[in-house]
Amino acid sequence: MFNFLRYGEWYYAQSQKLWKCHPLAIWDDDDIWAYIHRFNVPYASLYDMGYHDEATGEWVGHKRNGCMFCGMDIKFPHNHLSIMRRTHPKAWNVIMRRKGLGKVLLQLRLVLDEGQLDMFEQGMGLDRYLDRFPCAFDKI
């Protein structure tokens, strides 16, 4: 997006000695999906996965595809990890338990909450905490 704003839809990149083009830079999500449906373009089934949020009744799914375990949007509702917990629970468990992301996020919660988890939560190990409060890791 920044390159499009700076250089336009196509430009010559001096440092790489090649032309670059950004033909979809001004398309929004509706434009992309209209094109996909009009020309029957195959797309990743991930975009069809999601869940109904019981609190709001809205359908929640991926708007953008990227790294399955991306934590960059962890601060926001309906981030990659919260969606993955519901759509890919086995993969979520692997990344949270075996690969250590749960421990890191729990430490982050402690820092952000200034170490103020209640007494019940403090006595739990990570696995029991993940089993009992998996949604606690949906948003930091």
SULKA-V105863 format. One line per field, one symbol per residue. ss: DSSP state (2 for helix, 1 for strand, 0 for the rest). psi: psi as a letter, one per 40 degrees, with the letter a starting at -180 (. if undefined). burial: 1 if it has 16 or more other C-alpha atoms within 10 Angstrom, else 0. A space follows every 50 residues. Layout:
BEGIN
ss: ???
psi: ???
burial: ???
END
This chain:
BEGIN
ss: 02222220011110000111100000002222222222000000222201 11000000111000000000000000000222222220222222222200 2222222222220000002222000222222202222000
psi: ddddddeadiihhddefiiiigdedeiaddddddddddefhiihedeeia ihhddeeihhahdiiahdfhededeiifiddddddddgddddddddddee ddddddddddddefefiiddddeiidddddddfdeeedh.
burial: 00010000100000000001000000000000000000000000000011 00000000011100000000000100011111111010000110010000 1110110010000000000000000100110001001110
END
